[in-house]
């Protein structure tokens, strides 16, 4: 996504959701969603994206963690050529999600 929920055209990656589960561990209460990247030969590149949305027991507010793991012989190229962009994009994603949830996003009061 880039900006207001419109595709950016920068990266088109097919994802397959493999896990949707409750989190009730280490003082966290919430949800975890895991996606596996598709579209690349598994011998060359394997990707896993994890989203966790949870509250820490005894604290106010919600935590949103997202991280992606790359493995395979092409993983080094991903880090070198687009690693910085991925970090920025995840930051942007977090900010836009927060704005939407807090009512500051497009289409919200």
N, C-alpha and C positions, 0 to 999 in steps of 0.2 A: 504494500500500500504506500502511496505517497500523497501526503496531504489528506484530503477529505474523502478517504475511502475509495479512491479511484486507483486502478492499477497503474504502476509506474512504468512498466515495460523494461525495467532494469534487469530483473531476474525473474524468470518463470520457472518455478520448481513445483513438481507434483509431489504431494504429500499424502501419506496414508496414516490415519489415526489408529494407533495400536493400543492405547491405554487411556481410560478415563476413570479415575478413582478418587475416593476420598482420601485426604491426608489427615491422619490422627497420630502424629509421631513427633517427638522432640519438642513438645509444647506448641506444635502447629496444628491448626484445624482449618481445613479448606479442601481444595481440589487440585489434582495433577492431570494434565493432558500431555500425552507423548505422541509425536508424529515421526514417522520414518520417511526420509526422502526417497522418491522414486524417479526413474527416468535416466539414471546413470547405471552402467554395468556395476554390479555389486563388487566385482573384483577390483574396480578402479576407485570407486568412491561410495562410502556409506555415511549417511547423515542421520542424526537423531536430534529432534528439537523438543525441549521440555518446557512446559509452562506450569508454574505453580502459583495459585492464588489462595492466600491463607491469612489467618489472623494468628498472632502469637497470644497464647493464653495469658490473661492478666494485662494485656496492652490494648490500646485503642488503635484503630486504623487497620488497613489491609495492606499486605505485602504482595507484590507481583514480581516473581522471579522468572526469567526466561534465559535459557542457555542452549547452545547447539554444540554437538560433538561431531567431528569429522574424522573418518579413518579411511585407510586405503592409500595406495601409492599416489593418488592425485590430491590428497588432503593438504600436502605442503603448498601446492599451487593455490588452493583456495585461500589459505592463510596469507600467503605473500601478495596475491593479486587483489583479493577482495576482503581480507580480514578486517581492515580498518573501516571499510564501508559497512560491513555487517554489524560491527559494534555501534556505529552511528545510527544505523537503521533500527536496531533493537532499542536504542535509546529513544528514537523518534516514535517507535511503536508504543513504548511505555508511556510517553508523554501524551500521545493522542488517545490511548485507551483511558488514561487517567482523566483527561479533559472530557471525554465522552461520558464516563461513569459519573463524574462530578457535575454533569449538566452543562459543561462548557463547549461540548462538541457540536458539530453540525447536526441540525435536526433536534437539538435538545433545548430545554428551557433555560 
